[in-house]
Amino acid sequence: MPANGGTRLYSDTPVGIVIGMTESSGASRARPVIGEWVAGIEVPVINERAVRASAGLLFLVGFSAWLFGVITSELQPMRAFGVLFAVEMYVRLLGLLTV
């Protein structure tokens, strides 16, 4: 057991590095858990397909705004994309939208 009282989940984790997460059962959670608990799996999982799809759509919008800016020398679409990107990140960080 590491010196700071945590548990090492993997034997290949370097000494001094503690990887831990809260249990799915129990009323109090010390840290937020990223992902969803799925029956039969011991760790929370993330829907990677949905994450990749949202990243791809955001990239498509950003690339389109950049290309429009390069062709027309108009930067307004890139500003709009910056606002869209920031709002989307804040929504995901605050947990208002789950993937």
C-alpha positions in Angstrom: 0.0 0.0 0.0 1.4 3.4 -0.9 2.5 5.8 1.8 -0.3 8.3 1.2 -3.0 5.7 2.1 -4.3 5.1 -1.5 -4.6 1.8 -3.3 -2.6 0.9 -6.4 -5.0 -0.6 -8.9 -2.3 -1.8 -11.3 0.9 -3.5 -10.6 2.7 -1.7 -13.3 1.9 1.7 -11.8 5.1 3.4 -10.7 5.7 3.8 -6.9 4.4 7.1 -5.7 1.7 7.3 -8.4 -1.7 6.3 -7.0 -4.6 5.6 -9.3 -7.9 5.4 -7.5 -11.6 6.2 -8.1 -14.7 6.0 -6.0 -17.0 3.0 -5.8 -20.3 3.0 -7.7 -22.1 2.1 -4.5 -22.0 4.3 -1.4 -23.6 7.6 -0.6 -20.4 9.7 -0.5 -18.1 10.2 -3.4 -14.8 11.9 -2.6 -14.1 12.8 -6.3 -16.3 13.1 -9.3 -16.3 10.1 -11.6 -15.9 10.5 -15.3 -18.0 8.1 -17.3 -21.0 5.8 -16.6 -21.1 2.8 -14.4 -22.0 -0.3 -16.4 -23.1 -3.6 -14.9 -20.3 -6.1 -15.1 -17.5 -3.6 -15.5 -15.6 -2.5 -12.4 -14.6 1.0 -13.7 -16.7 3.8 -15.2 -16.7 3.7 -19.0 -17.0 6.5 -21.6 -18.9 6.2 -24.9 -15.9 6.7 -27.1 -17.9 6.7 -30.3 -20.0 9.7 -29.1 -16.9 11.6 -28.0 -15.2 11.0 -31.3 -18.3 12.1 -33.2 -18.7 15.3 -31.2 -15.0 16.1 -31.7 -15.2 15.4 -35.4 -18.2 17.7 -35.8 -16.5 20.5 -33.8 -13.4 20.0 -36.0 -15.5 20.2 -39.2 -17.1 23.5 -38.0 -13.7 24.9 -37.0 -12.0 23.9 -40.2 -14.8 25.4 -42.3 -14.6 28.7 -40.3 -10.8 28.7 -40.9 -11.1 27.9 -44.6 -13.7 30.7 -45.0 -11.4 33.1 -43.2 -8.4 32.2 -45.4 -10.4 32.5 -48.6 -12.3 35.7 -47.8 -10.1 37.4 -45.2 -13.2 37.6 -42.9 -12.5 36.5 -39.4 -16.1 36.7 -38.0 -16.8 33.0 -38.5 -13.6 32.1 -36.5 -14.8 34.3 -33.7 -18.2 32.6 -33.7 -16.4 29.2 -33.7 -14.3 30.3 -30.7 -17.5 31.2 -28.8 -19.1 27.9 -29.8 -16.0 25.9 -28.7 -15.8 27.7 -25.3 -19.5 27.2 -24.6 -19.3 23.5 -25.6 -16.3 23.0 -23.3 -17.9 24.8 -20.4 -21.1 22.7 -20.8 -19.1 19.5 -20.8 -16.9 20.5 -17.9 -20.0 21.5 -15.8 -21.6 18.2 -16.6 -24.7 19.7 -18.2 -24.3 17.5 -21.2 -23.4 13.9 -21.0 -22.0 11.9 -23.9 
